[in-house]
């Protein structure tokens, strides 16, 4: 054994090798490098590992599959939010954002205006909005009747801890008022009013006025009068604007709206409030659209007026303008106002007897109600002339009423009779002059619908306009054309169009562009009522193309009605082809005319077939029937007759127009703050 060890030492010294012991009692013999002058140290980089030094034992040799880390979506959103933080220079002021929104609102771009708040301010620029921004958007939605979105903005406003102002509630009630569904708008209005009462929010005068208008337009007229009573109980002075809103609310009651309107008018005079131009305008509209009411309403009206007569007689204040030179009516004369006074019963309609009651001193009304059971209409009759068109008929709008010559009442059958009771053209204008109210062209536009239906009365209105140096607008001429078309004076209607053309050439030389006159789509829509033949219809449509006006389905429906009324198959097929060429969607009225015409033709054809007579009408109808069936498949009536959501247009971006777009948003200028260093002033001494 000792010998073996000696031999091993000899071999090692002879071969100059080193022994390197390794793990598991194994060793490797490597050549020993020649020693150098500089000594080298072993590091981790110089060591060669046969196995992974981080593993321990044999169990670690089993491969381990590491699961992927599941990231939270909220963490990702927060990371993106922090990484995409906008610069301060990118953000605008609230005033600048509001200017951009107003530009969209002025051009009816509701979707784009809402995106300024929801996308640009909140997501891109990350600017905290104020209640002023929400008020602008709520008002924009209210103007177009987008009630649902207006209240959604109101809820978002409260979630952001923004306090609603009086303007906010005003816009919300306007949204209820302009809702396309009155029941839905009334529901929102009631809930909003109850919310204000629960939270103890005190409405201001503007809130009260818009509440009266909202409840009145939605059909809840008693609530409108209840709100006025609440204002009186809180000692809020009722001004003429509140009375105008009440008059506007009375128009919604078609059965007895005129009765309510005259009560409001007499109450306004009692409180010495001076009517303005809007008051007279609303009275004309109420005379045109509303009736007086049932028998019970008239009896209640008489009782109300009789209770106010002694107070009216005792007052002699200057604002009420009581004429002291004329004797006041005696008690015997006042008894004429009772139901037991001289009353005439006239039956002008079959199976309807309208009871004629006299109207009291302060609140007398007239009505053009057509034959219905338990309905009454009124008009004054003088001793000398029983005709209502006589100028001695008392004016119910006047502060002083002359009842000495009135001995009874006669029923009112037409709108012209109602207008005569409230003064007629001359007395109505005198009342406006008495209250220092200058008539505008809108007054005469509405007056055209209530004056006598003849050309003499129309010429009288034109002379009055000329004497007052007023310039008629296109709406006035459109109403004049419509009035002449309704009484089948088509030549006179086209004569008005020639007047428009001459007046337009004259006004083009005026410096003010607002006074210029130009026909619009409504003008051609009314002129379509006078196109009885196919040639007239073609001439009208060609003229619209020259004026660069696009025809709509309403104009084509008016032309179709002339064709169906006169059984002109060529005229009807021509209109149907225009609908297909212009890619228009037929509405319910358009389809109703065609279907009724088709049913009438089928009945006539059956009669001809029973007589075994093949006339020209049968052959013409057969050609029309084939074209009609083909037209129905090409137009795709099922899709066109679907009920469209009126709010859908505000949920989509504004469609691009074929013509050149004149609308452009003016982006506000961005101002940057410059860092200015303080430079001390150095005084140079020479």
C-alpha positions as CSV (number, residue, x, y, z in Angstrom):
1,X,0.0,0.0,0.0
2,X,2.8,2.4,0.9
3,X,4.4,1.5,-2.4
4,X,1.4,2.5,-4.3
5,X,1.2,5.9,-2.7
6,X,4.9,6.6,-3.5
7,X,4.4,5.8,-7.1
8,X,1.4,8.0,-7.3
9,X,3.3,11.0,-5.9
10,X,6.0,10.5,-8.4
11,X,3.6,10.5,-11.3
12,X,1.9,13.6,-10.1
13,X,5.2,15.5,-9.7
14,X,6.3,14.3,-13.1
15,X,3.2,15.2,-15.1
16,X,2.6,18.5,-13.2
17,X,-1.1,18.0,-12.7
18,X,-3.6,19.1,-10.0
19,X,-6.4,17.2,-8.4
20,X,-9.8,18.8,-8.5
21,X,-12.3,17.2,-6.2
22,X,-15.9,17.4,-7.4
23,X,-19.2,16.5,-6.0
24,X,-20.1,12.8,-5.4
25,X,-16.4,12.0,-4.6
26,X,-15.5,12.4,-8.3
27,X,-12.5,14.4,-9.5
28,X,-11.2,15.7,-12.7
29,X,-7.5,15.9,-13.5
30,X,-6.6,19.0,-15.5
31,X,-3.3,20.4,-16.5
32,X,-1.9,23.1,-14.3
33,X,-1.5,26.3,-16.0
34,X,1.9,27.9,-15.8
35,X,2.1,30.4,-13.0
36,X,2.2,33.9,-14.1
37,X,3.6,36.9,-12.4
38,X,0.1,38.3,-11.5
39,X,-2.0,36.2,-9.2
40,X,-5.7,35.5,-10.5
41,X,-8.6,35.0,-8.1
42,X,-11.5,32.8,-8.8
43,X,-15.0,34.3,-9.0
44,X,-18.5,33.1,-9.9
45,X,-17.8,33.9,-13.5
46,X,-14.8,31.5,-13.6
47,X,-16.6,28.6,-11.9
48,X,-18.3,26.0,-14.1
49,X,-21.4,24.5,-12.6
50,X,-22.5,21.0,-13.7
51,X,-26.0,21.6,-12.3
52,X,-28.1,24.5,-11.2
53,X,-26.7,25.7,-7.9
54,X,-30.1,27.1,-6.9
55,X,-31.7,23.7,-6.7
56,X,-31.5,21.6,-3.7
57,X,-32.3,17.9,-3.6
58,X,-33.8,15.8,-6.2
59,X,-37.4,17.0,-5.8
60,X,-36.5,20.4,-7.4
61,X,-35.6,18.6,-10.6
62,X,-39.4,18.1,-11.3
63,X,-40.4,20.8,-13.9
64,X,-42.7,23.4,-12.4
65,X,-45.2,25.2,-14.7
66,X,-45.7,28.8,-13.6
67,X,-49.3,30.2,-14.1
68,X,-49.8,33.4,-15.9
69,X,-50.6,36.4,-13.7
70,X,-54.2,37.5,-14.1
71,X,-54.4,41.2,-14.3
72,X,-57.4,43.2,-13.0
73,X,-59.3,45.3,-15.5
74,X,-59.6,48.1,-13.0
75,X,-55.8,48.1,-12.6
76,X,-55.4,48.3,-16.4
77,X,-57.9,51.2,-16.6
78,X,-56.2,53.0,-13.8
79,X,-52.8,52.5,-15.4
80,X,-54.0,53.8,-18.8
81,X,-55.7,56.7,-17.0
82,X,-52.5,57.6,-15.3
83,X,-50.3,57.2,-18.3
84,X,-52.5,59.2,-20.7
85,X,-52.9,62.3,-18.4
86,X,-53.5,65.3,-20.6
87,X,-51.3,68.4,-20.5
88,X,-52.5,71.6,-18.9
89,X,-52.2,73.3,-22.2
90,X,-54.7,70.9,-23.7
91,X,-57.4,71.8,-21.3
92,X,-59.7,74.8,-22.0
93,X,-61.7,77.0,-19.7
94,X,-65.4,76.4,-18.9
95,X,-66.3,79.5,-20.9
96,X,-64.4,78.1,-24.0
97,X,-66.2,74.7,-23.7
98,X,-69.5,76.4,-23.4
99,X,-68.8,78.5,-26.5
100,X,-68.2,75.2,-28.5
101,X,-71.4,73.7,-27.1
102,X,-73.4,76.7,-28.1
103,X,-72.2,76.6,-31.6
104,X,-73.4,73.0,-31.9
105,X,-76.7,73.9,-30.3
106,X,-77.4,76.8,-32.6
107,X,-77.1,74.4,-35.6
108,X,-79.3,71.7,-34.0
109,X,-76.4,69.3,-33.5
110,X,-77.5,67.8,-30.2
111,X,-75.4,64.6,-30.4
112,X,-72.2,66.6,-31.0
113,X,-73.0,69.0,-28.2
114,X,-73.4,66.2,-25.8
115,X,-70.2,64.6,-26.9
116,X,-68.3,67.8,-25.9
117,X,-69.2,67.1,-22.3
118,X,-69.2,63.3,-22.2
119,X,-66.2,62.6,-24.5
120,X,-64.0,65.7,-24.7
121,X,-64.3,67.2,-21.3
122,X,-64.7,64.0,-19.1
123,X,-62.6,61.5,-21.0
124,X,-60.0,63.3,-23.2
125,X,-59.3,66.6,-21.4
126,X,-60.5,65.4,-17.9
127,X,-62.0,68.7,-16.9
128,X,-64.5,68.9,-14.1
129,X,-67.7,70.4,-15.6
130,X,-69.8,73.0,-13.8
131,X,-73.6,73.4,-13.6
132,X,-73.4,76.1,-16.3
133,X,-72.4,73.4,-18.8
134,X,-75.2,71.2,-17.7
135,X,-77.8,74.0,-17.9
136,X,-76.8,74.7,-21.5
137,X,-77.2,71.0,-22.5
138,X,-80.4,70.6,-20.6
139,X,-81.8,73.7,-22.3
140,X,-80.8,72.3,-25.7
141,X,-82.5,69.0,-25.0
142,X,-85.6,70.8,-23.7
143,X,-85.8,72.9,-26.9
144,X,-86.1,69.9,-29.1
145,X,-88.2,67.9,-26.7
146,X,-85.6,65.3,-25.7
147,X,-87.1,64.9,-22.3
148,X,-85.4,61.6,-21.3
149,X,-81.9,62.9,-21.9
150,X,-82.6,66.2,-20.1
151,X,-83.5,64.4,-16.9
152,X,-80.5,62.0,-17.3
153,X,-78.2,65.1,-17.4
154,X,-80.0,66.4,-14.3
155,X,-79.3,63.1,-12.5
156,X,-75.7,63.1,-13.6
157,X,-75.4,66.7,-12.4
158,X,-76.6,65.6,-8.9
159,X,-74.2,62.7,-8.8
160,X,-71.3,65.0,-9.4
161,X,-72.4,67.1,-6.4
162,X,-73.4,70.0,-8.6
163,X,-76.2,72.1,-7.1
164,X,-79.1,72.7,-9.6
165,X,-80.0,76.3,-10.1
166,X,-83.3,78.0,-11.0
167,X,-82.4,77.9,-14.6
168,X,-82.0,74.1,-14.3
169,X,-85.6,73.6,-13.2
170,X,-86.8,76.1,-15.8
171,X,-85.2,74.0,-18.6
172,X,-86.5,70.8,-17.1
173,X,-90.1,72.0,-17.2
174,X,-89.6,73.2,-20.7
175,X,-88.4,69.7,-21.6
176,X,-91.7,68.4,-20.2
177,X,-93.6,71.0,-22.2
178,X,-92.0,70.1,-25.5
179,X,-92.2,66.4,-25.1
180,X,-93.6,64.5,-28.1
181,X,-95.8,62.5,-25.8
182,X,-97.9,64.8,-23.6
183,X,-98.8,62.1,-21.1
184,X,-95.1,61.3,-20.6
185,X,-94.3,65.0,-20.3
186,X,-97.0,65.5,-17.7
187,X,-95.7,62.6,-15.7
188,X,-92.2,64.1,-15.6
189,X,-93.6,67.5,-14.7
190,X,-95.6,66.2,-11.8
191,X,-92.6,64.2,-10.5
192,X,-90.3,67.2,-10.7
193,X,-92.8,69.5,-8.9
194,X,-93.3,66.9,-6.1
195,X,-89.5,66.7,-5.9
196,X,-89.1,70.4,-5.5
197,X,-91.8,70.4,-2.8
198,X,-90.1,67.5,-0.9
199,X,-86.7,69.2,-0.9
200,X,-88.1,72.6,0.0
201,X,-86.9,74.3,-3.2
202,X,-88.6,77.6,-3.5
203,X,-89.5,78.4,-7.1
204,X,-88.8,81.8,-8.5
205,X,-91.1,83.8,-10.8
206,X,-89.6,82.3,-14.0
207,X,-90.1,78.8,-12.5
208,X,-93.7,79.5,-11.8
209,X,-94.4,80.9,-15.3
210,X,-92.8,77.9,-17.0
211,X,-94.7,75.5,-14.7
212,X,-98.0,77.1,-15.7
213,X,-97.1,76.8,-19.4
214,X,-95.9,73.2,-19.0
215,X,-99.0,71.9,-17.1
216,X,-101.2,73.8,-19.5
217,X,-99.7,72.5,-22.7
218,X,-99.6,68.9,-21.3
219,X,-103.4,69.1,-20.6
220,X,-103.5,69.7,-16.9
221,X,-105.2,73.1,-16.9
222,X,-106.6,72.9,-13.3
223,X,-103.0,72.5,-12.1
224,X,-102.0,75.6,-14.0
225,X,-104.6,77.7,-12.2
226,X,-103.7,76.1,-8.9
227,X,-100.1,77.3,-9.4
228,X,-101.4,80.9,-9.9
229,X,-103.4,80.6,-6.7
230,X,-100.2,79.5,-4.9
231,X,-98.4,82.5,-6.2
232,X,-101.1,84.8,-4.9
233,X,-101.0,83.0,-1.5
234,X,-97.3,83.7,-1.4
235,X,-97.9,87.4,-2.2
236,X,-96.1,87.2,-5.6
237,X,-97.4,89.9,-7.9
238,X,-99.0,88.5,-11.0
239,X,-97.7,90.4,-14.0
240,X,-98.6,90.3,-17.6
241,X,-96.1,87.5,-18.4
242,X,-97.9,85.2,-16.0
243,X,-101.3,86.0,-17.6
244,X,-99.8,85.3,-21.0
245,X,-98.7,81.9,-19.9
246,X,-102.2,81.3,-18.6
247,X,-103.7,82.3,-21.9
248,X,-101.3,79.9,-23.6
249,X,-102.5,77.1,-21.3
250,X,-106.1,77.9,-22.1
251,X,-105.5,77.1,-25.8
252,X,-105.0,73.4,-25.0
253,X,-108.6,73.1,-23.9
254,X,-110.4,73.0,-27.2
255,X,-113.9,72.6,-25.7
256,X,-114.0,75.6,-23.3
257,X,-110.6,77.3,-23.8
258,X,-112.2,80.5,-25.0
259,X,-114.2,80.8,-21.7
260,X,-111.1,80.4,-19.6
261,X,-109.1,82.8,-21.8
262,X,-111.7,85.6,-21.4
263,X,-111.9,85.0,-17.7
264,X,-108.1,85.5,-17.5
265,X,-108.3,88.6,-19.7
266,X,-111.0,90.2,-17.5
267,X,-108.9,89.3,-14.4
268,X,-105.9,90.9,-16.0
269,X,-107.8,94.1,-16.5
270,X,-109.1,94.0,-12.9
271,X,-105.6,93.9,-11.6
272,X,-104.7,96.8,-13.9
273,X,-102.1,94.9,-15.9
274,X,-101.5,96.2,-19.3
275,X,-101.7,93.6,-22.1
276,X,-98.8,93.4,-24.5
277,X,-98.4,92.1,-28.1
278,X,-98.2,88.5,-26.9
279,X,-101.5,88.8,-25.1
280,X,-103.4,89.9,-28.2
281,X,-101.6,87.3,-30.3
282,X,-102.8,84.6,-27.9
283,X,-106.3,85.8,-27.9
284,X,-106.5,85.5,-31.7
285,X,-105.1,82.0,-31.5
286,X,-107.6,81.1,-28.8
287,X,-110.5,82.5,-30.9
288,X,-109.4,80.4,-33.8
289,X,-108.9,77.1,-32.0
290,X,-111.1,77.0,-28.9
291,X,-114.8,76.8,-28.1
292,X,-116.9,78.1,-25.2
293,X,-117.8,74.9,-23.3
294,X,-120.9,73.1,-22.2
295,X,-124.0,74.5,-20.6
296,X,-122.7,74.1,-17.0
297,X,-119.6,76.0,-17.9
298,X,-121.6,78.9,-19.2
299,X,-123.8,79.0,-16.1
300,X,-120.7,79.0,-13.9
301,X,-119.2,81.8,-16.0
302,X,-122.4,83.9,-15.6
303,X,-122.3,83.4,-11.8
304,X,-118.6,84.5,-11.7
305,X,-119.2,87.6,-13.7
306,X,-122.3,88.6,-11.8
307,X,-120.3,88.5,-8.6
308,X,-117.8,90.9,-10.0
309,X,-120.2,93.4,-11.6
310,X,-120.8,95.4,-8.4
311,X,-117.1,95.7,-7.8
312,X,-116.5,96.8,-11.4
313,X,-119.3,99.4,-11.2
314,X,-118.0,100.9,-8.0
315,X,-114.5,101.4,-9.3
316,X,-113.7,104.6,-11.1
317,X,-110.0,104.5,-11.3
318,X,-108.2,106.0,-14.3
319,X,-106.4,102.8,-15.4
320,X,-109.7,101.0,-15.9
321,X,-110.9,103.7,-18.3
322,X,-114.5,103.9,-17.2
323,X,-116.4,106.4,-19.4
324,X,-118.2,108.7,-16.9
325,X,-120.0,110.5,-19.7
326,X,-122.2,107.5,-20.3
327,X,-124.7,106.2,-17.7
328,X,-123.9,102.9,-16.1
329,X,-126.4,100.1,-16.7
330,X,-129.2,100.0,-14.2
331,X,-130.3,97.0,-12.2
332,X,-133.0,96.3,-14.7
333,X,-130.4,96.2,-17.4
334,X,-128.1,94.0,-15.4
335,X,-130.9,91.5,-15.0
336,X,-130.4,90.8,-18.7
337,X,-127.3,88.9,-17.7
338,X,-129.3,86.3,-15.8
339,X,-130.5,83.1,-17.4
340,X,-134.1,84.2,-17.1
341,X,-133.6,87.3,-19.2
342,X,-134.5,87.7,-22.9
343,X,-132.9,84.7,-24.5
344,X,-133.4,83.5,-28.0
345,X,-133.2,79.8,-28.9
346,X,-132.1,79.1,-32.5
347,X,-131.7,75.7,-34.1
348,X,-129.2,76.1,-36.9
349,X,-128.1,72.5,-37.0
350,X,-130.1,69.4,-37.3
351,X,-130.8,67.5,-34.0
352,X,-129.0,70.2,-31.9
353,X,-130.5,73.1,-30.0
354,X,-128.0,75.6,-28.7
355,X,-129.2,77.6,-25.8
356,X,-128.5,81.4,-26.1
357,X,-127.3,83.0,-22.9
358,X,-126.2,86.5,-22.3
359,X,-122.8,87.3,-21.0
360,X,-122.0,89.6,-18.1
361,X,-120.2,92.9,-18.0
362,X,-116.6,91.8,-17.3
363,X,-116.2,88.4,-18.8
364,X,-118.3,87.8,-21.8
365,X,-117.4,85.1,-24.3
366,X,-118.3,83.7,-27.6
367,X,-117.8,80.4,-29.2
368,X,-117.9,78.6,-32.6
369,X,-118.7,75.2,-31.4
370,X,-120.2,72.9,-34.0
371,X,-123.2,70.7,-33.4
372,X,-122.7,68.5,-30.3
373,X,-125.1,67.5,-27.6
374,X,-125.2,69.8,-24.6
375,X,-123.1,72.4,-26.4
376,X,-124.0,76.1,-26.6
377,X,-122.6,79.0,-28.6
378,X,-123.2,82.7,-28.2
379,X,-123.3,86.0,-30.0
380,X,-124.7,89.4,-29.2
381,X,-127.7,90.8,-31.1
382,X,-128.6,94.5,-31.2
383,X,-132.2,95.9,-31.5
384,X,-131.6,97.6,-34.8
385,X,-129.4,95.0,-36.6
386,X,-129.6,91.4,-35.6
387,X,-126.5,90.6,-37.8
388,X,-123.3,89.9,-35.8
389,X,-121.2,91.6,-38.4
390,X,-122.6,94.9,-37.3
391,X,-120.0,97.2,-35.8
392,X,-122.2,97.9,-32.7
393,X,-121.6,94.5,-31.3
394,X,-119.9,94.9,-27.8
395,X,-116.2,94.1,-27.7
396,X,-115.5,91.7,-24.9
397,X,-111.9,92.7,-24.7
398,X,-112.8,96.3,-23.9
399,X,-112.7,97.7,-20.4
400,X,-116.1,99.4,-21.0
401,X,-119.0,97.4,-22.4
402,X,-122.1,98.9,-23.9
403,X,-125.1,96.7,-23.1
404,X,-127.9,99.3,-23.5
405,X,-128.7,98.2,-27.0
406,X,-128.3,94.4,-26.4
407,X,-131.6,92.6,-25.7
408,X,-130.5,89.0,-26.3
409,X,-128.0,86.5,-27.7
410,X,-127.7,84.5,-30.8
411,X,-125.6,81.5,-31.3
412,X,-122.2,81.7,-32.9
413,X,-121.4,79.3,-35.8
414,X,-118.2,80.4,-37.3
415,X,-114.8,81.7,-36.4
416,X,-115.7,85.0,-38.0
417,X,-118.5,85.4,-35.6
418,X,-116.3,84.8,-32.6
419,X,-113.8,87.3,-33.9
420,X,-116.6,89.9,-34.3
421,X,-117.6,89.4,-30.6
422,X,-114.0,90.2,-29.5
423,X,-114.1,93.3,-31.6
424,X,-113.5,92.4,-35.2
425,X,-110.6,93.8,-37.2
426,X,-111.3,97.5,-36.5
427,X,-112.1,97.3,-32.8
428,X,-109.3,94.7,-32.1
429,X,-106.8,97.1,-33.6
430,X,-108.3,100.0,-31.6
431,X,-107.8,98.1,-28.4
432,X,-104.2,97.6,-29.3
433,X,-103.8,101.3,-29.9
434,X,-105.5,102.1,-26.6
435,X,-102.9,100.0,-24.7
436,X,-100.0,101.5,-26.8
437,X,-99.3,98.2,-28.5
438,X,-98.1,98.4,-32.0
439,X,-99.3,95.5,-34.2
440,X,-96.7,93.4,-36.0
441,X,-97.0,91.2,-39.0
442,X,-97.7,88.2,-36.9
443,X,-100.9,89.7,-35.6
444,X,-102.1,90.2,-39.2
445,X,-101.0,86.7,-40.1
446,X,-103.3,85.2,-37.5
447,X,-106.0,87.7,-38.3
448,X,-106.2,86.3,-41.8
449,X,-107.6,83.1,-40.4
450,X,-110.4,84.7,-38.5
451,X,-111.6,87.5,-40.8
452,X,-114.4,87.1,-43.3
453,X,-113.7,84.6,-46.0
454,X,-113.8,86.9,-49.0
455,X,-111.3,89.0,-51.0
456,X,-112.7,92.3,-49.8
457,X,-111.7,91.5,-46.2
458,X,-108.3,90.4,-47.3
459,X,-107.7,93.6,-49.3
460,X,-108.7,95.5,-46.2
461,X,-106.0,93.8,-44.2
462,X,-103.5,94.5,-46.9
463,X,-104.4,98.2,-46.9
464,X,-104.1,98.3,-43.2
465,X,-100.6,96.8,-43.3
466,X,-99.6,99.3,-46.0
467,X,-101.0,102.2,-43.9
468,X,-99.0,101.1,-40.9
469,X,-95.8,100.8,-43.0
470,X,-95.3,97.1,-42.2
471,X,-93.5,94.7,-44.5
472,X,-95.3,91.4,-44.9
473,X,-93.1,88.3,-44.5
474,X,-93.4,85.0,-46.4
475,X,-95.5,83.5,-43.6
476,X,-98.2,86.2,-44.2
477,X,-98.3,85.5,-47.9
478,X,-98.4,81.7,-47.3
479,X,-101.4,82.1,-45.1
480,X,-103.0,84.3,-47.7
481,X,-102.4,81.7,-50.4
482,X,-103.8,79.0,-48.2
483,X,-107.0,80.9,-47.4
484,X,-107.7,81.5,-51.1
485,X,-106.9,77.8,-51.9
486,X,-109.4,76.6,-49.3
487,X,-112.2,78.5,-50.9
488,X,-111.1,77.1,-54.3
489,X,-109.9,80.5,-55.7
490,X,-106.8,79.0,-57.4
491,X,-106.3,81.9,-59.8
492,X,-106.2,84.4,-56.9
493,X,-103.8,82.1,-55.1
494,X,-101.3,82.1,-58.0
495,X,-101.8,85.9,-58.2
496,X,-100.3,86.1,-54.7
497,X,-97.2,84.3,-55.9
498,X,-96.7,86.9,-58.6
499,X,-97.0,89.6,-55.9
500,X,-94.3,87.8,-53.9
501,X,-92.0,87.8,-56.9
502,X,-92.5,91.5,-57.6
503,X,-92.0,92.4,-53.9
504,X,-88.9,90.2,-53.7
505,X,-87.3,92.1,-56.6
506,X,-88.1,95.4,-54.9
507,X,-86.7,94.3,-51.5
508,X,-83.5,93.0,-52.9
509,X,-82.4,96.6,-53.3
510,X,-82.9,97.2,-49.6
511,X,-79.7,97.4,-47.5
512,X,-81.1,95.3,-44.7
513,X,-81.1,91.6,-45.6
514,X,-83.7,90.8,-42.9
515,X,-86.4,92.6,-45.0
516,X,-85.8,90.5,-48.1
517,X,-88.5,88.2,-49.3
518,X,-87.9,84.7,-50.6
519,X,-90.3,81.7,-51.2
520,X,-89.7,78.6,-49.1
521,X,-90.8,75.0,-49.1
522,X,-94.0,75.9,-47.3
523,X,-95.0,78.2,-50.1
524,X,-94.8,75.4,-52.7
525,X,-96.6,73.1,-50.2
526,X,-99.5,75.4,-50.1
527,X,-99.4,76.1,-53.9
528,X,-99.7,72.3,-54.4
529,X,-103.3,72.6,-53.2
530,X,-104.0,74.5,-56.4
531,X,-102.4,72.0,-58.8
532,X,-105.5,70.1,-60.1
533,X,-103.9,68.7,-63.2
534,X,-100.7,66.8,-64.0
535,X,-99.4,69.7,-66.0
536,X,-99.7,72.0,-63.0
537,X,-98.0,69.5,-60.8
538,X,-95.1,69.1,-63.2
539,X,-94.7,72.8,-63.5
540,X,-94.6,73.2,-59.7
541,X,-92.0,70.4,-59.2
542,X,-89.8,71.8,-62.0
543,X,-89.9,75.2,-60.5
544,X,-88.8,73.7,-57.2
545,X,-85.8,72.2,-58.9
546,X,-84.8,75.5,-60.3
547,X,-85.0,77.0,-56.8
548,X,-82.9,74.1,-55.5
549,X,-85.7,73.0,-53.1
550,X,-86.1,69.3,-52.4
551,X,-89.6,68.0,-52.7
552,X,-91.0,66.2,-49.6
553,X,-93.7,63.6,-49.1
554,X,-96.2,66.2,-47.9
555,X,-96.2,68.1,-51.2
556,X,-96.5,64.9,-53.1
557,X,-99.3,63.8,-50.9
558,X,-101.2,67.0,-51.7
559,X,-100.7,66.4,-55.4
560,X,-101.8,62.8,-55.0
561,X,-105.0,63.9,-53.3
562,X,-106.0,65.9,-56.4
563,X,-105.4,62.9,-58.6
564,X,-107.4,60.5,-56.5
565,X,-110.3,63.0,-56.1
566,X,-110.7,63.3,-59.9
567,X,-109.8,59.7,-60.8
568,X,-106.7,60.7,-62.9
569,X,-104.6,57.6,-63.1
570,X,-101.8,59.3,-65.0
571,X,-101.5,62.0,-62.4
572,X,-101.4,59.3,-59.6
573,X,-98.7,57.2,-61.3
574,X,-96.6,60.3,-62.0
575,X,-96.6,61.2,-58.3
576,X,-95.8,57.6,-57.3
577,X,-92.8,57.6,-59.7
578,X,-91.5,60.8,-58.1
579,X,-91.7,59.2,-54.7
580,X,-89.5,56.3,-56.0
581,X,-87.1,58.5,-57.8
582,X,-86.5,60.8,-54.9
583,X,-86.2,57.8,-52.5
584,X,-88.9,59.2,-50.1
585,X,-90.7,57.3,-47.4
586,X,-94.5,57.4,-47.8
587,X,-96.3,58.4,-44.6
588,X,-99.6,57.2,-43.3
589,X,-101.6,59.9,-45.0
590,X,-100.1,59.2,-48.4
591,X,-100.8,55.5,-48.2
592,X,-104.3,56.1,-46.9
593,X,-105.2,58.2,-50.0
594,X,-103.9,55.4,-52.3
595,X,-105.7,52.6,-50.5
596,X,-109.0,54.4,-50.3
597,X,-108.7,55.3,-54.0
598,X,-107.9,51.6,-54.8
599,X,-111.0,50.5,-52.9
600,X,-113.3,52.9,-54.7
601,X,-112.0,51.8,-58.0
602,X,-112.6,48.1,-57.1
603,X,-116.2,48.9,-56.3
604,X,-116.7,50.7,-59.6
605,X,-115.0,47.9,-61.6
606,X,-117.3,45.3,-60.0
607,X,-120.3,47.3,-61.1
608,X,-119.0,47.5,-64.7
609,X,-118.3,43.7,-64.7
610,X,-121.8,42.9,-63.5
611,X,-123.1,44.9,-66.5
612,X,-120.6,43.2,-68.7
613,X,-119.4,46.5,-69.9
614,X,-115.6,46.8,-70.6
615,X,-115.2,50.6,-70.4
616,X,-112.1,52.7,-70.6
617,X,-112.1,53.0,-66.8
618,X,-111.7,49.2,-66.4
619,X,-108.7,49.1,-68.7
620,X,-107.2,52.1,-67.0
621,X,-107.6,50.6,-63.6
622,X,-106.1,47.3,-64.7
623,X,-102.9,49.2,-65.7
624,X,-102.9,51.1,-62.5
625,X,-103.3,47.9,-60.4
626,X,-100.3,46.3,-62.0
627,X,-98.2,49.4,-61.5
628,X,-99.4,49.8,-57.9
629,X,-98.5,46.2,-57.0
630,X,-95.0,46.7,-58.5
631,X,-94.6,50.0,-56.7
632,X,-95.4,48.5,-53.4
633,X,-92.5,46.0,-53.7
634,X,-90.0,48.6,-54.8
635,X,-90.8,51.1,-52.1
636,X,-90.8,48.5,-49.3
637,X,-93.8,49.8,-47.5
638,X,-93.3,47.7,-44.4
639,X,-90.1,49.5,-43.4
640,X,-91.4,52.9,-44.3
641,X,-94.5,52.6,-42.2
642,X,-92.7,51.7,-39.0
643,X,-93.2,54.1,-36.2
644,X,-89.9,56.0,-35.7
645,X,-88.6,57.1,-32.4
646,X,-88.6,60.9,-32.4
647,X,-85.5,60.8,-30.2
648,X,-83.5,58.6,-32.5
649,X,-82.2,61.6,-34.5
650,X,-80.6,63.0,-31.4
651,X,-78.8,59.7,-30.6
652,X,-76.9,59.6,-33.9
653,X,-74.4,62.0,-35.4
654,X,-75.8,64.5,-37.9
655,X,-75.8,63.0,-41.4
656,X,-73.5,64.4,-44.0
657,X,-75.3,66.5,-46.6
658,X,-74.8,66.2,-50.3
659,X,-74.4,69.9,-50.8
660,X,-71.6,72.0,-49.4
661,X,-71.5,72.2,-45.6
662,X,-71.6,75.7,-44.4
663,X,-71.4,74.8,-40.7
664,X,-68.0,75.1,-39.1
665,X,-66.9,75.1,-35.5
666,X,-64.6,77.9,-34.4
667,X,-62.2,76.4,-31.9
668,X,-61.1,78.8,-29.2
669,X,-57.6,80.1,-29.0
670,X,-55.3,78.5,-26.4
671,X,-53.3,80.9,-24.3
672,X,-50.0,79.8,-22.8
673,X,-48.5,81.4,-19.7
674,X,-44.9,82.4,-20.2
675,X,-42.4,82.2,-17.5
676,X,-41.1,85.7,-17.0
677,X,-38.1,86.3,-14.8
678,X,-37.8,89.3,-12.6
679,X,-35.2,91.7,-13.9
680,X,-34.2,94.4,-11.5
681,X,-34.1,97.9,-12.7
682,X,-30.6,99.3,-13.1
683,X,-30.2,103.0,-13.2
684,X,-27.5,104.1,-15.5
685,X,-25.5,107.0,-14.3
686,X,-23.7,109.0,-16.9
